[in-house]
Amino acid sequence: MESKYMERTIPFRAGDGLQCNLVNVKGEERPPRGPVLVVHGAGVRANIFRAPVKTNFVDYLVQQGYDVWLENWRASIDIGPNEWDLDQAAQHDHPEAVKKVVEETGYDEIKAVIHCQGSTSFMMSAVAGLVPQVSTVVSNAVSLHPVVPDFSRFKLSVALPLVALGTKYLNPQWGNRASGVFPKIIRTLVEATHHECDNGVCKQVSFTYGSGFPALWKHENLNDATHEWLKQEFAEVPIRFFNHIKKCIRQGHLVAFQDDGELPDDYTARPPDTGARFAFFAGEENLCFLPESQVRTHKYFEQREPGRHALHVLPKYSHLDVFMGQNAAEDVFPLIVEELEK
């Protein structure tokens, strides 16, 4: 029997006034396992967790009895282009999203699944003590310690300043249509160096976010429908963000972009101000953020609370195929739910 969902979009205003939203998806009966907030990465949107596979991540969570809340924060392409950084999201977006879920559900505690830059910025919120209502966090790809391939370091150090001369944003949609001189230059460069498939957006994503061919997934992990669908799931990401993550990578851990006194300058300089339990996931073949990223953060938490936190390095997986992969419902999602329930 086909599952029937109840779905609604609930706006919330970030702390600095930016209008964001939550997409709430649940079954017809009261979800027995309560609310879980799911947070996307940079330059995508909440819909990234709903790939056209037999059972996508949202399907799986609903079937397992969760009340699912998909957060469209300021990095979402549904919000519209804005020059965001991780500090802004940590201070203004995630705390208000958590408050809204608590308000709407009546639960005092909720759980969260966070991915990529949704993970880094949410971890900032957590260790700064801004989301005390969150009791369990599953983080994918990167959290407190971003580690990238050498070629990505080169691109951030050498290519990024040159790109910044021509644009405030990079946009994988240039793989579909490039208007203007600079987007056309980037498109030509990508077409000349990426020959892994015929999907222009897929290739632009790899140029934008990593060092692989492709960078954010293994092609064999995606079905044809997902490879086609992703053409509409990526858009603008600001140079400002790349400058922030470059600073963090150089330091070896998350730091503030600008010293304004509102957030910690260094997110590892003092004990985390959170009682949450963390489970860190990493694709063994991730070429956006190396698995060492999550290994280091797990070690950081384990040194403070031995045996409490978890680490899963997933063989044959990369970055986003952890959620979008055609076999992820068998290979990955059960592990995520297992960690949510511990």
Secondary structure, DSSP 8 states (H G I E B T S, - for coil): ----EEEEEEEEE-TTS-EEEEEEEEESS--TT-EEEEE--TT--GGGG--SSSS-HHHHHHHTT-EEEEEE-TT-TTT------HHHIIIIIHHHHHHHHHHHH--S-EEEEEEHHHHHHHHHHHHTTS-TTEEEEEEES-SSS----HHHHHIIIIIHHHHHTT-SEE-GGGGT---SHHHHHHHHHHHHH--S-S-HHHHHHHHHH-SSSSSSS-GGGS-HHHHHHGGGS---EEHHHHHHHHHHHHHTS-B-SS--SSS-SBTTSS--S---EEEEEEETT-SSS-THHHHHHHHHHHTTSTTTSEEEEETT--STHHHH-TTHHHHTHHHHHHHHH-
